[in-house]
Amino acid sequence: MLYHGGCHCGAVRFEVEAPDSVTAQDCNCSVCAKAGFLHMIVPKANFRLTRGADALTTYTFNTGVAQHTFCKICGIKPFYTPRSNPDGIDINVRCLDAPPAALIIEAFDGRNWEANAGSLAHLSTEPEP
């Protein structure tokens, strides 16, 4: 499936290829809980920014590996490069124009990130043919 999405003001737009059925992670870490980010991690090859590169800015903290990208105009973070999967892109499912028809939401314990991050590593790899 090809999904389209963007920030609140529309300055940033993207498209992402993902399955019809998606399992998203609802993380309880301080950043995700405050922002309401609902995670769908995909390989970078499945993501394309279609508008608004100039409207994006980045926030980093701690190790600096995660690149928290958000719109400079409206402040919404529609996607970012996660520390758990620096080879992928993490899409905020709430920023898709239409969510996947089959959406499963699972809790992710990001407060204990070091102990749990490895469980996400497979999400940014291409499936075997």
LODRENLUM-845985 format. One record per residue (C-alpha): x, y, z; residue in three letters. Coordinates in steps of 0.5 Angstrom, whole numbers, padded with zeros to 4 digits, always signed. Layout:
BEGIN
XYZALA ...
***
This chain:
BEGIN
+0000+0000+0000MET +0002+0007-0001LEU +0000+0012+0004TYR +0001+0019+0004HIS +0002+0024+0010GLY +0004+0030+0013GLY +0005+0036+0018CYS -0001+0040+0021HIS +0000+0046+0016CYS +0001+0042+0010GLY +0008+0045+0009ALA +0011+0038+0010VAL +0008+0032+0006ARG +0011+0025+0005PHE +0009+0018+0002GLU +0011+0011+0005VAL +0010+0004+0003GLU +0008-0001+0008ALA +0003-0007+0009PRO -0004-0006+0009ASP -0004-0009+0016SER +0001-0005+0020VAL +0003-0006+0028THR +0005+0000+0031ALA +0008+0002+0037GLN +0006+0006+0043ASP +0012+0008+0046CYS +0012+0011+0054ASN +0018+0015+0053CYS +0018+0022+0055SER +0019+0025+0048VAL +0014+0020+0045CYS +0009+0020+0051ALA +0009+0028+0050LYS +0008+0028+0043ALA +0003+0023+0042GLY +0008+0019+0037PHE +0005+0013+0034LEU +0011+0009+0031HIS +0011+0005+0024MET +0018+0004+0023ILE +0020+0002+0015VAL +0026+0002+0011PRO +0029+0008+0008LYS +0027+0006+0001ALA +0020+0006+0003ASN +0020+0013+0005PHE +0020+0019+0000ARG +0019+0026+0002LEU +0015+0030-0003THR +0015+0037+0000ARG +0018+0041+0005GLY +0025+0039+0006ALA +0026+0047+0007ASP +0021+0047+0013ALA +0024+0042+0017LEU +0028+0042+0023THR +0032+0037+0027THR +0032+0036+0035TYR +0037+0031+0038THR +0039+0029+0045PHE +0043+0024+0049ASN +0047+0020+0044THR +0045+0025+0038GLY +0043+0018+0034VAL +0036+0020+0033ALA +0034+0025+0029GLN +0027+0028+0031HIS +0025+0032+0025THR +0019+0037+0025PHE +0016+0042+0022CYS +0019+0049+0023LYS +0012+0052+0022ILE +0007+0048+0026CYS +0011+0044+0030GLY +0009+0037+0028ILE +0013+0031+0028LYS +0011+0027+0022PRO +0017+0022+0022PHE +0024+0022+0024TYR +0030+0017+0024THR +0030+0013+0030PRO +0036+0011+0035ARG +0033+0004+0035SER +0033+0004+0027ASN +0038+0009+0024PRO +0037+0005+0017ASP +0030+0006+0017GLY +0025+0012+0018ILE +0019+0012+0023ASP +0013+0015+0021ILE +0008+0018+0026ASN +0001+0014+0024VAL -0003+0020+0027ARG +0000+0024+0021CYS -0002+0019+0015LEU -0008+0022+0011ASP -0012+0015+0012ALA -0009+0010+0017PRO -0008+0003+0015PRO -0015-0001+0015ALA -0012-0006+0019ALA -0008-0003+0025LEU -0006-0006+0031ILE -0003-0002+0037ILE +0002-0005+0042GLU +0005-0002+0048ALA +0013-0001+0047PHE +0017+0000+0054ASP +0021+0006+0052GLY +0022+0008+0059ARG +0027+0002+0059ASN +0029+0003+0052TRP +0036+0000+0053GLU +0033-0007+0055ALA +0027-0006+0049ASN +0030-0003+0043ALA +0033-0009+0040GLY +0026-0012+0039SER +0025-0006+0034LEU +0031-0008+0030ALA +0027-0012+0025HIS +0022-0007+0023LEU +0027-0003+0018SER +0030-0009+0014THR +0027-0011+0007GLU +0023-0017+0008PRO +0026-0024+0005GLU +0023-0025-0003PRO 
***
